[in-house]
Amino acid sequence: MGTQQTETVNIIDEAIISRTLEEAQAPDEGRLEELLAKAASLAGLTLPEAAELMLIDDPEHLHEMFETARAIKQRIYGNRIVLFAPLYISNECVGNCLYCSFRRDNKDLERRTLDPDEIRRETRWLIEHGYKRLLLVFGDHPKNNVEHMIEGIEACYSVHAGEHDDSIRRVNVNAAPLTSEEFVQLKPAGLGTFQVFQETYHRETYERMHPIGPKANYDWRLGVWDRCLPSGIDDIGLGVLYGLYDWRWDTLAMLQHAEYLMQTYHVGPHTISTPRLEPALGSDFSTHSPWLVSDDDFKKIVAIIRMAVPYTGMILSTRERPEFRRELMELGFSQVSAGSRTSPGGYTEHNPDDAPQFEVGDHRCLDEVMRNLCEQGYLPSFCTACYRSGRTGEHFMELAKPGDIQTFCLPNALISFKEYLLDYASPETRVEGERIIAQHLPQISSDAIRRSTEDKLRRTEEGERDLFV
């Protein structure tokens, strides 16, 4: 690993982050107006500008900031919310992360790694409940090598089920960092986005949280994209586990990381995830961290990331309870997990003794989440068209940064949602869904694309599947 290690000071400069926080002052009315106008133009925010906004406490100023974040999300992604499910492949781990139930020293956990047949069984269940997009989650263990990742991806894509021979159309992966050679191996398997969360960018805290195992190497983890992107995988996902360290520091560090990627590779993070620390079996730290993030501060985090990195897809976890997820979606999230089960085999086996990786706050099934989204005015989507049409990496950035991605997102959301309503929705969800489709169809600005979308909706009604613009 040492020969491939990036000079990571070029990625995260702790001195700049700390100094920026020390020097930041809450903006007055005029300065706030200036900052929000810049953000609303989709120009993003510098680290000092983001640090200023972190100090806002006045309710009126917070409201203005939240409204700006909401408008940015609307301009780039509209009312569209993409849904997916995590599929946990393994809870075996050689690491001992202090906040995780899968940690090596937790003896109260039955360990397992799904084989390809078990992955196919889980995938079939998910397809039969309407899912089209999966996130495979691998443990940090020798069993979960690149060969097993490829087997897992291929197993997911191999399953066909239901009346229309449905299949999974997009497989993303959350796993330990790989070598350049392993990324080259992985790409042909049909990988979507590859996620690696730094957890915390604060080196001293990182080393304390990850005492042993491959994950203990901060620099190897931080330098993952300098091996991934040159290997041809250009859809990547960043994330911080909020609650390990000061949220202000970690947010600025993640923004610095995103800026490094954009400057170096002209590709920023396709997604940013913002999970909060939740209670985990066998982890005292998970309930006693001095850095736990309040709901009010979490809303600030979401709004600031949306303003600072306007093009990114922000992912909302089922760690959060339903009523709070509703508030958060208004501030900037464009992707949500639904019906999540966070233990290997969790969808088909329902073993009450299986410990999840963390406590889930939202236990609604996919259909209920879809119906509630419709009731709130959102357009649920299973669209995977960008990835299958080559709109990834730098090409995606060219469309997303000015807000042009909606040209494709809105029609494809309507078509993929129509499929779900016809094939899997409950009668109540179908009624709400048809109302949402009728409401959003006229919003397609191009006459030609609207007519094409209407044609594909009709053909979907008649039995065709997997149509997209």
BAVOSE-782984 format. One record per residue (C-alpha): x, y, z; residue in one letter. Coordinates in Angstrom, 2 decimals. Each point is the difference from the previous one (the first is absolute). Example, Ala and Ser with C-alpha at 12.3 -4.5 7.8 and 13.67 -1.06 7.14 Angstrom:
+---------+---------+---------+------+
|       X |       Y |       Z | code |
+---------+---------+---------+------+
|   12.30 |   -4.50 |    7.80 |    a |
|    1.37 |    3.44 |   -0.66 |    s |
+---------+---------+---------+------+
REM end
This chain:
+---------+---------+---------+------+
|       X |       Y |       Z | code |
+---------+---------+---------+------+
|    0.00 |    0.00 |    0.00 |    m |
|    2.82 |    2.38 |    0.83 |    g |
|    1.14 |    0.38 |   -3.61 |    t |
|   -3.52 |    1.09 |   -1.05 |    q |
|   -0.61 |    2.30 |    2.92 |    q |
|   -1.06 |    3.50 |   -1.01 |    t |
|    1.61 |    3.04 |    1.56 |    e |
|   -3.23 |    0.54 |    1.91 |    t |
|    0.91 |    3.42 |    1.35 |    v |
|   -0.94 |    1.18 |   -3.49 |    n |
|   -3.50 |   -1.39 |    0.60 |    i |
|   -0.75 |    1.04 |    3.58 |    i |
|    1.88 |    2.87 |    1.62 |    d |
|   -0.91 |   -0.11 |    3.68 |    e |
|    1.69 |    3.32 |    0.76 |    a |
|   -2.15 |    1.84 |   -2.57 |    i |
|   -3.19 |   -1.59 |    1.33 |    i |
|    0.79 |    0.83 |    3.64 |    s |
|    1.06 |    3.56 |   -0.84 |    r |
|   -3.14 |    0.52 |   -2.10 |    t |
|   -2.21 |   -0.99 |    2.92 |    l |
|    1.94 |    2.17 |    2.45 |    e |
|   -0.26 |    3.08 |   -2.21 |    e |
|   -3.64 |   -0.40 |   -1.06 |    a |
|   -2.62 |    2.47 |    1.16 |    q |
|   -3.76 |   -0.19 |   -0.33 |    a |
|   -1.10 |    2.12 |   -2.99 |    p |
|   -2.07 |    3.11 |    0.48 |    d |
|   -3.13 |    0.60 |   -2.09 |    e |
|    1.85 |    1.46 |   -2.97 |    g |
|    2.69 |   -2.66 |   -0.03 |    r |
|   -2.59 |   -2.77 |    0.32 |    l |
|   -1.89 |    1.35 |   -2.99 |    e |
|    3.24 |    0.00 |   -1.99 |    e |
|    0.85 |   -3.59 |    0.96 |    l |
|   -3.46 |   -1.33 |   -0.75 |    l |
|   -0.12 |    1.78 |   -3.35 |    a |
|    3.28 |   -1.62 |   -0.98 |    k |
|   -1.25 |   -3.43 |    1.07 |    a |
|   -3.28 |    0.49 |   -1.85 |    a |
|    1.97 |    0.62 |   -3.22 |    s |
|    1.35 |   -3.58 |    0.35 |    l |
|    3.54 |    1.36 |    0.45 |    a |
|    0.57 |   -2.01 |    3.19 |    g |
|    1.74 |    1.28 |    3.14 |    l |
|    3.62 |    0.36 |    1.07 |    t |
|    1.09 |   -1.50 |    3.32 |    l |
|   -0.04 |    3.41 |    1.77 |    p |
|   -3.49 |    0.70 |   -1.36 |    e |
|   -1.29 |   -3.37 |    1.21 |    a |
|    1.60 |    0.63 |    3.40 |    a |
|   -1.85 |    3.32 |    0.28 |    e |
|   -3.34 |   -1.67 |   -0.65 |    l |
|    0.72 |   -2.61 |    2.67 |    m |
|   -0.17 |    2.77 |    2.62 |    l |
|   -3.53 |    1.12 |   -0.85 |    i |
|   -2.44 |   -0.43 |    2.89 |    d |
|   -2.58 |    2.72 |   -0.64 |    d |
|   -3.29 |   -1.74 |   -0.96 |    p |
|   -0.71 |    2.43 |   -2.86 |    e |
|    3.48 |   -0.43 |   -1.44 |    h |
|   -0.26 |   -3.77 |    0.31 |    l |
|   -3.32 |    0.13 |   -1.85 |    h |
|    1.63 |    1.99 |   -2.84 |    e |
|    2.86 |   -2.49 |   -0.18 |    m |
|   -2.36 |   -2.97 |   -0.08 |    f |
|   -2.13 |    1.62 |   -2.70 |    e |
|    3.09 |    0.56 |   -2.13 |    t |
|    1.07 |   -3.65 |    0.39 |    a |
|   -3.53 |   -1.11 |   -0.89 |    r |
|    0.00 |    2.18 |   -3.14 |    a |
|    3.39 |   -1.39 |   -1.12 |    i |
|   -1.18 |   -3.58 |    0.40 |    k |
|   -3.16 |    0.85 |   -1.91 |    q |
|    1.93 |    1.66 |   -2.82 |    r |
|    2.34 |   -2.95 |   -0.57 |    i |
|   -2.06 |   -3.03 |    1.01 |    y |
|   -3.56 |    1.28 |    0.21 |    g |
|   -2.46 |   -2.00 |    2.11 |    n |
|    1.63 |   -3.25 |   -1.03 |    r |
|    1.08 |   -2.44 |    2.74 |    i |
|    1.96 |   -3.10 |   -1.03 |    v |
|   -0.56 |   -3.14 |    2.09 |    l |
|    2.31 |   -2.93 |    0.65 |    f |
|    0.67 |   -2.79 |    2.50 |    a |
|    3.27 |   -0.98 |    1.68 |    p |
|    0.86 |   -3.69 |   -0.27 |    l |
|    2.41 |   -1.06 |    2.72 |    y |
|    2.32 |   -2.70 |   -1.32 |    i |
|    2.07 |   -0.57 |    3.14 |    s |
|    0.37 |    0.91 |    3.65 |    n |
|    3.42 |   -1.62 |    0.27 |    e |
|    2.70 |    2.55 |    0.75 |    c |
|    3.63 |    0.07 |    1.08 |    v |
|   -0.28 |    3.61 |    1.12 |    g |
|   -1.00 |    1.17 |    3.45 |    n |
|   -1.73 |    3.31 |   -0.69 |    c |
|   -1.21 |    1.25 |    3.36 |    l |
|   -3.41 |    1.09 |   -1.29 |    y |
|   -1.10 |   -3.09 |   -1.98 |    c |
|   -1.80 |   -3.20 |    1.04 |    s |
|    1.92 |   -1.92 |   -2.67 |    f |
|    3.31 |    0.75 |    1.78 |    r |
|    2.30 |   -2.98 |    0.44 |    r |
|   -0.18 |   -0.10 |    3.82 |    d |
|   -3.80 |   -0.13 |    0.14 |    n |
|   -0.61 |   -3.60 |    1.10 |    k |
|   -3.80 |    0.40 |    0.09 |    d |
|   -0.31 |   -0.19 |   -3.77 |    l |
|   -0.45 |   -3.03 |   -2.23 |    e |
|    2.35 |    0.52 |   -2.94 |    r |
|   -0.75 |   -0.84 |   -3.60 |    r |
|    0.81 |    0.96 |   -3.58 |    t |
|   -2.64 |   -0.67 |   -2.64 |    l |
|    0.96 |   -2.29 |   -2.84 |    d |
|   -1.24 |    0.64 |   -3.58 |    p |
|   -3.10 |   -2.18 |    0.47 |    d |
|   -0.94 |    1.90 |    3.16 |    e |
|    0.60 |    3.31 |   -1.77 |    i |
|   -2.29 |   -1.13 |   -2.82 |    r |
|   -2.69 |   -0.95 |    2.51 |    r |
|    0.15 |    3.41 |    1.67 |    e |
|    0.00 |    1.70 |   -3.40 |    t |
|   -3.05 |   -1.94 |   -1.16 |    r |
|   -1.91 |    1.15 |    3.11 |    w |
|    0.97 |    3.60 |   -0.69 |    l |
|   -1.01 |   -0.18 |   -3.67 |    i |
|   -3.35 |   -1.52 |    0.95 |    e |
|   -0.65 |    2.98 |    2.26 |    h |
|    0.76 |    2.54 |   -2.74 |    g |
|    3.63 |    0.97 |    0.52 |    y |
|    2.19 |    0.81 |   -3.00 |    k |
|    3.08 |    1.45 |    1.72 |    r |
|    2.17 |   -1.70 |    2.63 |    l |
|    2.97 |    0.98 |    2.12 |    l |
|    2.16 |   -3.01 |    0.87 |    l |
|    1.71 |    0.45 |    3.38 |    v |
|    3.14 |   -2.10 |    0.60 |    f |
|    1.86 |   -0.44 |    3.29 |    g |
|    3.71 |    0.70 |    0.35 |    d |
|    1.16 |   -3.61 |   -0.05 |    h |
|    2.20 |   -2.15 |   -2.28 |    p |
|   -3.11 |   -1.88 |   -1.14 |    k |
|   -1.34 |    3.22 |   -1.48 |    n |
|    2.70 |    0.36 |   -2.62 |    n |
|   -0.47 |    1.36 |   -3.50 |    v |
|   -0.86 |   -3.46 |   -1.33 |    e |
|   -2.88 |   -0.29 |    2.47 |    h |
|   -1.17 |    3.51 |   -0.90 |    m |
|   -0.11 |   -0.98 |   -3.66 |    i |
|   -1.88 |   -3.21 |    0.88 |    e |
|   -2.48 |    2.03 |    2.04 |    g |
|   -0.64 |    2.54 |   -2.75 |    i |
|   -0.40 |   -2.70 |   -2.63 |    e |
|   -2.32 |   -1.98 |    2.30 |    a |
|   -2.27 |    3.04 |    0.40 |    c |
|   -0.19 |    0.67 |   -3.73 |    y |
|   -0.65 |   -3.67 |   -0.78 |    s |
|   -3.36 |   -0.15 |    1.78 |    v |
|   -3.22 |    0.45 |   -1.99 |    h |
|   -3.36 |   -0.15 |    1.74 |    a |
|   -3.61 |    1.06 |   -0.22 |    g |
|   -2.55 |    0.11 |   -2.78 |    e |
|    2.22 |    2.21 |   -2.17 |    h |
|    3.28 |   -1.82 |    0.65 |    d |
|    1.26 |    2.96 |    2.02 |    d |
|    3.58 |    0.41 |    1.08 |    s |
|    2.24 |    2.33 |    1.97 |    i |
|    1.21 |    2.80 |   -2.26 |    r |
|    2.57 |    1.71 |    2.16 |    r |
|    2.40 |   -1.50 |    2.57 |    v |
|    2.09 |    2.35 |    2.10 |    n |
|    2.64 |   -1.18 |    2.48 |    v |
|    1.06 |    1.18 |    3.45 |    n |
|    3.25 |   -1.75 |    0.89 |    a |
|    3.54 |    0.34 |    1.22 |    a |
|    2.43 |    1.85 |   -2.29 |    p |
|    1.61 |   -2.01 |   -2.78 |    l |
|    3.28 |    0.16 |   -1.88 |    t |
|    0.15 |    1.49 |   -3.49 |    s |
|    0.24 |   -3.48 |   -1.48 |    e |
|   -3.07 |   -1.17 |    1.93 |    e |
|   -2.02 |    2.99 |   -1.22 |    f |
|    0.92 |   -0.91 |   -3.57 |    v |
|   -1.25 |   -3.55 |    0.70 |    q |
|   -3.24 |    1.28 |    1.51 |    l |
|   -1.09 |    2.41 |   -2.72 |    k |
|   -1.21 |   -2.54 |   -2.62 |    p |
|   -2.35 |   -1.64 |    2.51 |    a |
|   -2.55 |    2.78 |   -0.48 |    g |
|    0.82 |    2.04 |    3.08 |    l |
|   -1.97 |    3.19 |    0.51 |    g |
|    1.29 |    2.32 |    2.71 |    t |
|    2.82 |   -1.09 |    2.31 |    f |
|   -0.38 |    1.43 |    3.50 |    q |
|    2.70 |    0.39 |    2.62 |    v |
|   -0.80 |    2.12 |    3.03 |    f |
|    2.94 |    1.51 |    1.85 |    q |
|   -2.21 |   -0.13 |    3.14 |    e |
|    1.99 |    2.90 |    1.50 |    t |
|    2.66 |    2.06 |   -1.74 |    y |
|    1.58 |    1.04 |    3.31 |    h |
|    3.15 |   -2.13 |    0.07 |    r |
|    0.43 |   -0.26 |    3.77 |    e |
|   -3.64 |   -0.99 |    0.49 |    t |
|    0.14 |   -2.36 |   -2.98 |    y |
|    2.96 |   -1.86 |    1.48 |    e |
|   -1.76 |   -0.32 |    3.37 |    r |
|   -3.23 |   -1.25 |   -1.60 |    m |
|    1.81 |   -2.57 |   -2.20 |    h |
|    2.68 |   -1.60 |    2.17 |    p |
|    0.75 |   -3.11 |   -2.07 |    i |
|   -0.53 |   -1.58 |   -3.40 |    g |
|    0.38 |    1.39 |   -3.54 |    p |
|   -2.37 |    2.86 |    0.81 |    k |
|    2.50 |    1.33 |    2.54 |    a |
|    2.04 |    1.39 |   -2.92 |    n |
|   -1.44 |    3.52 |   -0.38 |    y |
|    2.06 |    0.89 |   -3.06 |    d |
|   -0.87 |   -3.17 |   -1.92 |    w |
|   -3.69 |    0.70 |    0.52 |    r |
|    0.22 |    3.70 |   -0.83 |    l |
|    1.98 |   -0.66 |   -3.17 |    g |
|   -2.54 |   -2.49 |   -1.37 |    v |
|   -1.24 |    2.28 |   -2.79 |    w |
|    3.51 |    0.55 |   -1.31 |    d |
|   -0.03 |   -3.70 |   -0.80 |    r |
|   -3.67 |   -0.30 |   -0.95 |    c |
|   -0.51 |    2.87 |   -2.46 |    l |
|    3.11 |   -0.66 |   -2.14 |    p |
|   -1.18 |   -3.63 |   -0.21 |    s |
|   -3.09 |    1.06 |   -1.94 |    g |
|   -2.62 |   -0.07 |    2.76 |    i |
|   -1.32 |    3.55 |   -0.07 |    d |
|   -3.07 |   -0.16 |    2.25 |    d |
|    1.03 |    0.35 |    3.63 |    i |
|   -1.69 |    0.66 |    3.34 |    g |
|    1.39 |    1.82 |    3.04 |    l |
|   -1.34 |   -0.08 |    3.54 |    g |
|    0.55 |    0.99 |    3.61 |    v |
|   -1.39 |   -1.82 |    3.02 |    l |
|   -1.18 |    2.97 |    2.03 |    y |
|    0.57 |   -0.45 |    3.71 |    g |
|    3.61 |   -1.14 |   -0.05 |    l |
|    1.43 |    3.53 |    0.11 |    y |
|   -1.03 |    3.66 |   -0.24 |    d |
|   -2.54 |    0.23 |   -2.83 |    w |
|    1.33 |    3.38 |   -1.12 |    r |
|    3.53 |   -1.31 |   -0.44 |    w |
|   -1.05 |   -3.16 |   -1.82 |    d |
|   -2.37 |    1.86 |   -2.31 |    t |
|    2.71 |    2.44 |   -1.07 |    l |
|    2.39 |   -2.91 |   -0.53 |    a |
|   -2.49 |   -1.82 |   -2.21 |    m |
|   -0.54 |    3.19 |   -2.02 |    l |
|    3.77 |    0.33 |   -0.34 |    q |
|    0.14 |   -3.60 |   -1.22 |    h |
|   -2.73 |    0.66 |   -2.57 |    a |
|    1.86 |    3.07 |   -1.25 |    e |
|    3.24 |   -1.97 |   -0.31 |    y |
|   -1.76 |   -2.60 |   -2.15 |    l |
|   -1.56 |    2.62 |   -2.24 |    m |
|    3.27 |    1.86 |   -0.50 |    q |
|    2.06 |   -3.16 |   -0.55 |    t |
|   -2.38 |   -2.16 |   -2.05 |    y |
|   -2.81 |    2.38 |   -1.06 |    h |
|   -2.33 |   -2.44 |    1.78 |    v |
|   -1.53 |    0.73 |    3.37 |    g |
|   -1.92 |   -2.47 |    2.15 |    p |
|   -3.07 |   -1.36 |   -1.80 |    h |
|   -1.47 |   -0.53 |    3.47 |    t |
|    0.63 |    1.20 |    3.53 |    i |
|   -1.38 |   -1.96 |    2.95 |    s |
|   -0.54 |    1.49 |    3.45 |    t |
|   -0.83 |   -2.81 |    2.47 |    p |
|   -0.15 |    0.85 |    3.69 |    r |
|    1.41 |   -2.22 |    2.72 |    l |
|   -2.68 |   -2.35 |    1.36 |    e |
|    0.07 |   -2.58 |    2.83 |    p |
|    1.81 |   -3.19 |   -1.05 |    a |
|    0.21 |   -3.33 |    1.82 |    l |
|    3.26 |   -0.35 |    1.91 |    g |
|    1.01 |    3.64 |   -0.46 |    s |
|    0.02 |    2.20 |    3.08 |    d |
|    1.36 |    2.92 |   -2.04 |    f |
|   -3.06 |   -0.02 |   -2.29 |    s |
|   -2.18 |    1.23 |    2.89 |    t |
|    2.57 |    2.06 |    1.91 |    h |
|    1.81 |    1.98 |   -2.68 |    s |
|    0.59 |    3.64 |    1.03 |    p |
|   -0.57 |    1.02 |   -3.63 |    w |
|   -3.59 |   -1.18 |   -0.56 |    l |
|   -1.76 |    2.33 |   -2.45 |    v |
|   -3.34 |    1.61 |    0.91 |    s |
|   -2.91 |    0.16 |   -2.42 |    d |
|    0.44 |    3.77 |   -0.36 |    d |
|    3.69 |   -0.30 |   -0.84 |    d |
|   -0.70 |   -2.87 |   -2.37 |    f |
|   -2.39 |    2.19 |   -2.00 |    k |
|    2.80 |    2.57 |   -0.26 |    k |
|    2.37 |   -2.67 |   -1.29 |    i |
|   -2.42 |   -1.06 |   -2.71 |    v |
|   -0.71 |    3.55 |   -1.13 |    a |
|    3.68 |    0.99 |   -0.08 |    i |
|    1.04 |   -3.07 |   -2.01 |    i |
|   -2.83 |    0.61 |   -2.46 |    r |
|    1.14 |    3.61 |   -0.48 |    m |
|    3.72 |   -0.81 |   -0.12 |    a |
|   -0.20 |   -3.01 |   -2.35 |    v |
|   -3.25 |    0.70 |   -1.88 |    p |
|    0.50 |   -2.65 |   -2.69 |    y |
|    0.40 |   -2.99 |    2.32 |    t |
|   -2.67 |   -2.58 |    0.76 |    g |
|   -0.52 |    0.04 |    3.76 |    m |
|   -0.97 |   -3.33 |    1.59 |    i |
|   -2.29 |   -0.22 |    3.03 |    l |
|    0.29 |   -3.08 |    2.20 |    s |
|   -2.76 |   -1.97 |    1.73 |    t |
|    1.88 |    0.76 |    3.22 |    r |
|   -2.27 |    3.05 |    0.23 |    e |
|   -3.63 |   -0.26 |    1.18 |    r |
|   -2.77 |    0.57 |   -2.58 |    p |
|   -1.19 |    3.41 |    1.17 |    e |
|    3.54 |    1.40 |    0.07 |    f |
|    0.79 |   -1.53 |   -3.41 |    r |
|   -2.88 |    2.05 |   -1.34 |    r |
|    1.58 |    3.22 |    1.32 |    e |
|    3.43 |   -0.95 |   -1.31 |    l |
|   -1.17 |   -0.83 |   -3.51 |    m |
|   -1.21 |    3.55 |   -0.42 |    e |
|    3.53 |    1.28 |    0.67 |    l |
|    1.89 |   -1.84 |   -2.69 |    g |
|   -0.14 |   -3.78 |   -0.10 |    f |
|   -0.62 |   -1.61 |   -3.37 |    s |
|    0.45 |   -3.70 |    0.88 |    q |
|   -1.44 |   -2.07 |    2.87 |    v |
|    0.24 |   -3.58 |    1.09 |    s |
|   -3.30 |   -1.68 |    0.84 |    a |
|   -0.94 |   -3.20 |    1.79 |    g |
|    3.65 |   -0.50 |    0.96 |    s |
|    1.24 |   -3.06 |    1.86 |    r |
|    3.60 |    0.28 |    1.13 |    t |
|    1.06 |   -3.59 |    0.66 |    s |
|    1.02 |   -2.69 |   -2.52 |    p |
|   -3.06 |   -1.99 |   -1.09 |    g |
|   -2.29 |    2.53 |    1.66 |    g |
|   -2.60 |    0.20 |   -2.78 |    y |
|   -0.80 |   -3.70 |   -0.36 |    t |
|    0.75 |   -1.45 |    3.43 |    e |
|   -1.41 |    2.53 |    2.52 |    h |
|    2.04 |   -1.49 |    2.85 |    n |
|   -0.69 |    2.12 |    3.12 |    p |
|    3.36 |   -1.08 |    1.44 |    d |
|    1.96 |    1.52 |   -2.88 |    d |
|    1.57 |    3.22 |    1.19 |    a |
|   -0.11 |    2.86 |   -2.51 |    p |
|    3.00 |    2.21 |   -0.59 |    q |
|   -1.89 |    2.85 |    1.65 |    f |
|   -3.51 |    0.81 |    1.20 |    e |
|   -2.40 |    0.96 |   -2.78 |    v |
|   -2.33 |    2.92 |    0.66 |    g |
|   -2.38 |   -0.45 |   -2.94 |    d |
|   -1.66 |   -3.43 |   -0.13 |    h |
|   -2.51 |    0.74 |   -2.79 |    r |
|   -0.09 |   -2.35 |   -2.96 |    c |
|    0.78 |    1.24 |   -3.51 |    l |
|   -3.65 |    0.37 |   -1.02 |    d |
|   -0.84 |    2.11 |    3.04 |    e |
|    3.03 |    2.22 |   -0.57 |    v |
|   -1.03 |    0.46 |   -3.65 |    m |
|   -3.56 |    0.90 |    0.94 |    r |
|    1.15 |    2.46 |    2.66 |    n |
|    2.36 |    1.63 |   -2.49 |    l |
|   -2.90 |    0.49 |   -2.40 |    c |
|   -2.15 |    1.47 |    2.76 |    e |
|    2.78 |    2.50 |    0.64 |    q |
|    0.16 |    0.98 |   -3.68 |    g |
|    3.18 |   -1.88 |   -0.94 |    y |
|    0.50 |   -2.11 |   -3.11 |    l |
|    1.53 |   -3.40 |    0.94 |    p |
|    2.52 |   -1.32 |   -2.51 |    s |
|    1.87 |   -3.21 |   -0.78 |    f |
|    1.75 |    1.55 |   -2.99 |    c |
|    3.35 |   -1.48 |   -1.06 |    t |
|    0.14 |    1.55 |   -3.47 |    a |
|    3.03 |    2.25 |    0.52 |    c |
|    2.29 |   -2.87 |    0.89 |    y |
|   -1.16 |   -2.11 |   -2.92 |    r |
|    0.21 |    2.89 |   -2.47 |    s |
|    3.52 |    1.10 |    0.95 |    g |
|   -1.05 |    3.06 |    1.97 |    r |
|    2.53 |   -0.62 |    2.77 |    t |
|    3.12 |    1.63 |    1.37 |    g |
|    0.99 |    3.18 |   -1.80 |    e |
|   -2.98 |   -0.23 |   -2.37 |    h |
|   -2.38 |   -0.14 |    2.97 |    f |
|    1.75 |    3.00 |    1.56 |    m |
|   -0.47 |    2.01 |   -3.21 |    e |
|   -3.75 |   -0.60 |    0.22 |    l |
|   -0.49 |    0.17 |    3.77 |    a |
|    2.00 |    3.12 |    0.83 |    k |
|   -2.19 |    2.40 |   -2.07 |    p |
|   -3.20 |   -1.90 |    0.88 |    g |
|   -0.50 |   -1.54 |   -3.46 |    d |
|   -0.19 |   -3.57 |    1.31 |    i |
|   -3.75 |    0.41 |    0.55 |    q |
|   -0.44 |   -0.21 |   -3.78 |    t |
|    0.55 |   -3.73 |    0.46 |    f |
|   -0.88 |   -0.52 |    3.66 |    c |
|   -3.62 |    1.09 |   -0.10 |    l |
|   -1.13 |   -2.13 |   -2.99 |    p |
|    1.87 |   -3.06 |    1.22 |    n |
|   -1.35 |    0.38 |    3.51 |    a |
|   -3.54 |    0.05 |   -1.37 |    l |
|    0.54 |   -3.10 |   -2.14 |    i |
|    1.74 |   -2.05 |    2.71 |    s |
|   -2.61 |    1.01 |    2.58 |    f |
|   -2.77 |   -1.03 |   -2.39 |    k |
|    1.52 |   -3.49 |   -0.11 |    e |
|   -0.09 |   -0.25 |    3.77 |    y |
|   -3.63 |    1.13 |    0.16 |    l |
|   -1.08 |   -2.59 |   -2.55 |    l |
|    2.00 |   -2.93 |    1.34 |    d |
|    0.47 |    0.36 |    3.76 |    y |
|   -1.95 |    2.86 |    1.56 |    a |
|   -2.89 |   -0.43 |    2.40 |    s |
|   -3.33 |    1.44 |   -1.23 |    p |
|    0.42 |    3.00 |    2.33 |    e |
|    3.51 |    0.74 |   -1.27 |    t |
|   -1.15 |   -0.39 |   -3.61 |    r |
|   -2.66 |    2.67 |    0.45 |    v |
|    2.50 |    2.43 |    1.53 |    e |
|    2.62 |   -0.87 |   -2.59 |    g |
|   -2.23 |    0.62 |   -3.02 |    e |
|   -0.86 |    3.40 |    1.46 |    r |
|    3.73 |    0.83 |    0.31 |    i |
|    0.72 |   -1.12 |   -3.56 |    i |
|   -2.83 |    2.16 |   -1.35 |    a |
|    1.31 |    2.93 |    2.03 |    q |
|    3.61 |   -0.30 |   -1.18 |    h |
|   -0.41 |   -0.95 |   -3.66 |    l |
|   -0.87 |    3.58 |   -1.11 |    p |
|    3.19 |    1.23 |    1.69 |    q |
|    2.14 |   -1.49 |   -2.78 |    i |
|    0.99 |    3.17 |   -1.84 |    s |
|    0.92 |   -1.55 |   -3.35 |    s |
|   -3.02 |   -0.85 |   -2.16 |    d |
|    1.92 |   -2.76 |   -1.77 |    a |
|    1.19 |   -1.62 |    3.24 |    i |
|   -3.46 |    0.31 |    1.54 |    r |
|   -1.57 |   -1.75 |   -2.99 |    r |
|    2.67 |   -2.70 |    0.17 |    s |
|   -0.67 |   -0.45 |    3.70 |    t |
|   -3.75 |   -0.26 |   -0.57 |    e |
|    0.67 |   -2.65 |   -2.64 |    d |
|    2.22 |   -2.00 |    2.36 |    k |
|   -2.56 |    0.26 |    2.81 |    l |
|   -2.64 |   -1.38 |   -2.39 |    r |
|    2.30 |   -2.83 |   -1.09 |    r |
|    0.72 |   -0.79 |    3.63 |    t |
|   -3.75 |   -0.26 |    0.62 |    e |
|   -0.15 |   -2.44 |   -2.91 |    e |
|    2.66 |   -2.26 |    1.54 |    g |
|    3.40 |    1.25 |   -1.17 |    e |
|    2.64 |    0.49 |    2.66 |    r |
|    3.32 |    1.72 |    0.55 |    d |
|   -0.64 |    2.96 |   -2.29 |    l |
|    1.97 |    3.17 |    0.51 |    f |
|    1.02 |    3.25 |   -1.65 |    v |
+---------+---------+---------+------+
REM end
